[in-house]
Amino acid sequence: MRYSSARPWAFLGFSISVGALAAALFFQISKEWFPCPLCIVQRYAYVVTALGFLGIASSSRGSIFSRLFVLLTTTGFLAGAGVAFYHVWVLSNPMQTCGVDPLQNTLNALPWVQYWSDMFTADGLCTEEYPPLLGLSLPMWSGIGFLVQGLVLLITVRARRYVRGSW
């Protein structure tokens, strides 16, 4: 039996998270597309998946920490995908709104927001429609990013097992 390493897959998942966060910050600063509360929750989910994938890559296969990092990554992926596709639903039903609401006030009052306010301050409206990128809205792209992360997580978990025989 030989062990198939999952580290390259975990680093791919980490790279997707960091890339999504960098793209969000780029659009916010360069095009002034201000994030709404749902966008900020998706950013937090990307941070959680980034930390989870980094933990998976750095922990040994059989440790309890490895299982905890897989659970953390799964939680971040599911939460982020759920919020992203809920955001798509909000955009497709303009009668719904989540403008200045308790979620926005709560997110903006978190203690670490003051250290990186550009990334984690919600000051936009969830129903604000920005121009699509390659035909898809930003929440759709975020949802696709989370689905790709889910696939990478599945491959990562399967790659951590022992592989019988030689291919």
N, C-alpha and C positions, 0 to 999 in steps of 0.2 A: 504494500500500500504506500501511496505517496500523498503528500498534502498539497493541495492547490491553494495558493495564496489569494486572499481576498483584498489585500492592500491596494492594488491598482484600482479595483472597483470602488473601494471606499474613498480613495482620493478623487475619483471621478465624481462621486456623489457630493463630496466636499466642494469640488470645483463648480459644480452646477449651482450649489447654494451661494457661494461667493460671487459667481457670475450674475446670478439673479439679483443679489443685493447691490452689486456694482451698477447693473443696468437700471435698477430702480432709482438709485441716487443720481445717475447720469441724466435720466429723463426729468427728474425733479429739479436739478440745478440748471441744466442747459435749456430745457423747454418750458420750465416753470409749470410742470404738471404736478400739482400738490397732492400728496397722499391723503386719502380718507382713512377713517378708523379701520375699515376692513383691509385696506392696503397695509397699514401698520401691523395688524395681526398677522398678515401673510409674511411680512418681513421678520417678525418674531419667529414664525414657524420655520423660515429659512435659516435663521440663526440656530434654532434648536436642531434642525437636520444637519447643519454644518458641524456643530459640536458633536452630534451623535456619530456622524461618519468619521470625524477625526478620532473619536474615542475607539471606534471599531478598528480603525487602521493601527492604532497604537497599543491595543490590548491583545493579550494572548487568546487563542481560540477557545480554550476550555474554561476561562475564568468567569467569575460571577460578574465582573465589570463588563466583559464582552456582551453578556446577555442584557445587562442594564443599558448599555449603549445601543444595542439593537432595539430595545423597547423604547428608548428615548427617540431614536430616529423614526421608528414606526409611528409614535405618537405625533411627532412633528409633521411627518408626511401626511397622516390622515387629517389632522387639524388644518394644515395648510391647504390641502386639496378641497376639504369641505368648505372652508371660508372662501377660497377662490371661486368655486362653482356657485356658491351662494351669491357672491359678488356679481357673477355673470347673470344670475337670475334677477338681481336687483336692477342691473342695467337694462335687462329686457322687459322689466315691469316698472316703468318710470313713475308710477303712482306710489311705489314704495320709496322710502327715504331713510337715510341714517345720518343726516347732516350733523349739526351740533347736538349731540346727545350725550347721555351719561357715559357711554363707551369712550367717546372722544375725550371727555373730561378726565376719565379714569386713566386712559392711556397716556395723556399728556402730563398727568400728575405723578407718574412713576419716577422713583428717585434717580434712575440712571439716564433718563431722557435729557437731563441738563448737560450731560457729558458729550452727547452726540445728538444734538437736537435736530440737525438736518435729516438724520436717518429715522428718528423715532418720534417726531412730532406730527400729529394728525391735524392738518389744517385745510383739508379739501372736503368736497362733498362726494358721497358714494355714487350719486346719480350723475356726476359730471362725466360727459362723454368726450374723450380725447380722440384725436384721429387714430384710426386703426393702423397697426404695423403688419404689413403683409396680409391684410384682410382680417386680422384678429385684434380684439381689444386687449389691453394690458392684463385684465383678470384672466382672460382665456390663455394668454401666454404663461401666466403664473400657474394656472391649473395644469397646463401641459408640462411645465417644469416639475411640478410635484408628481405628476404621473410618471415622468421619466425617472425621477428619484425613487419612486416606489419600485419600478422595474430594476433599477441599479441596486436597491436594497435587497430585493429578492435574489438577484444574481450574487451579491456579496455574501448573503447568508448561506446560499447553496455552495459557494466556492470555499467556505470555511470548513466544509466537511471533508472527510477523507475520500479520495477517489481511488477506486479499485482498478487494478490493472494499468496498462500503459496504452495510451492512445496513439 
